[in-house]
Amino acid sequence: MRDPNRIYKFCNELARLWSQVPDWRFGQLITNITNDMQSTEFFYIEDDEMMKVMKSCFGEETEE
């Protein structure tokens, strides 16, 4: 079973990133982030990988 606490960590980080572009609607945010994913399928990406994509979209470095 996946750690349910990951949900809060992910959502809090999403809120932090989204607050950088407060005029974007949620759909715009997700569309712009997933457009940066190139060939990765959105449905199958793991949460930690999605967070890396999101941070990259906002020009933030990610830890390996």
Sine and cosine of phi, psi and omega as CSV:
sin_phi,cos_phi,sin_psi,cos_psi,sin_omega,cos_omega
0.00,0.00,0.68,-0.74,0.03,-1.00
-0.96,0.29,0.50,-0.86,0.00,-1.00
-0.92,0.39,0.89,-0.45,-0.02,-1.00
-0.91,0.41,-0.35,0.94,0.01,-1.00
-0.93,0.37,-0.31,0.95,0.03,-1.00
-0.89,0.46,-0.46,0.89,-0.02,-1.00
-0.89,0.46,-0.72,0.69,-0.02,-1.00
-0.93,0.38,-0.66,0.75,0.03,-1.00
-0.87,0.49,-0.71,0.70,-0.01,-1.00
-0.91,0.42,-0.74,0.68,-0.04,-1.00
-0.91,0.41,-0.61,0.79,0.05,-1.00
-0.91,0.42,-0.65,0.76,0.03,-1.00
-0.93,0.36,-0.63,0.77,0.07,-1.00
-0.87,0.50,-0.70,0.71,0.02,-1.00
-0.88,0.47,-0.65,0.76,0.01,-1.00
-0.89,0.46,-0.71,0.70,0.01,-1.00
-0.92,0.39,-0.70,0.71,-0.04,-1.00
-0.88,0.47,-0.55,0.83,-0.02,-1.00
-0.90,0.44,-0.27,0.96,0.07,-1.00
-0.96,0.27,-0.34,0.94,0.01,-1.00
-0.73,-0.68,0.90,0.43,-0.15,-0.99
-0.90,0.43,-0.28,0.96,0.02,-1.00
-0.99,0.16,-0.23,0.97,0.02,-1.00
-0.97,0.23,0.67,-0.74,0.17,-0.99
-0.98,0.21,0.28,-0.96,-0.03,-1.00
-0.84,0.54,-0.69,0.73,0.01,-1.00
-0.87,0.49,-0.63,0.77,0.05,-1.00
-0.90,0.44,-0.69,0.72,0.00,-1.00
-0.85,0.53,-0.79,0.61,-0.04,-1.00
-0.91,0.42,-0.66,0.75,0.02,-1.00
-0.88,0.47,-0.72,0.69,-0.01,-1.00
-0.91,0.42,-0.62,0.78,0.03,-1.00
-0.93,0.38,-0.73,0.68,-0.05,-1.00
-0.94,0.34,-0.44,0.90,0.09,-1.00
-0.90,0.44,-0.47,0.88,0.03,-1.00
-0.97,0.23,-0.16,0.99,-0.11,-0.99
-0.98,0.20,-0.20,0.98,0.00,-1.00
0.85,0.52,-0.93,-0.36,-0.13,-0.99
-0.99,-0.13,-0.04,1.00,-0.02,-1.00
-0.94,0.35,0.73,-0.69,0.03,-1.00
-0.99,0.17,0.84,-0.54,-0.07,-1.00
-0.84,0.54,-0.62,0.79,-0.08,-1.00
-0.90,0.43,-0.58,0.82,-0.15,-0.99
-0.99,-0.15,-0.11,0.99,-0.08,-1.00
-0.95,0.33,0.68,-0.73,0.02,-1.00
-0.96,0.28,0.41,-0.91,-0.07,-1.00
-0.85,0.53,-0.68,0.73,-0.03,-1.00
-0.92,0.39,-0.58,0.82,0.06,-1.00
-0.94,0.34,-0.62,0.78,0.04,-1.00
-0.89,0.45,-0.63,0.78,0.02,-1.00
-0.90,0.44,-0.62,0.79,0.06,-1.00
-0.89,0.46,-0.67,0.74,0.02,-1.00
-0.89,0.46,-0.71,0.71,-0.02,-1.00
-0.88,0.47,-0.73,0.68,0.00,-1.00
-0.90,0.45,-0.64,0.76,0.03,-1.00
-0.88,0.48,-0.64,0.77,0.02,-1.00
-0.86,0.50,-0.50,0.87,0.01,-1.00
-0.99,-0.14,0.22,0.97,0.09,-1.00
0.97,0.26,0.38,0.93,0.00,-1.00
-0.99,-0.17,0.62,-0.79,0.07,-1.00
-0.95,0.30,0.54,-0.84,0.06,-1.00
-0.88,-0.48,0.53,-0.85,0.03,-1.00
-0.99,0.14,0.62,-0.78,0.05,-1.00
-1.00,-0.02,0.00,0.00,0.00,0.00
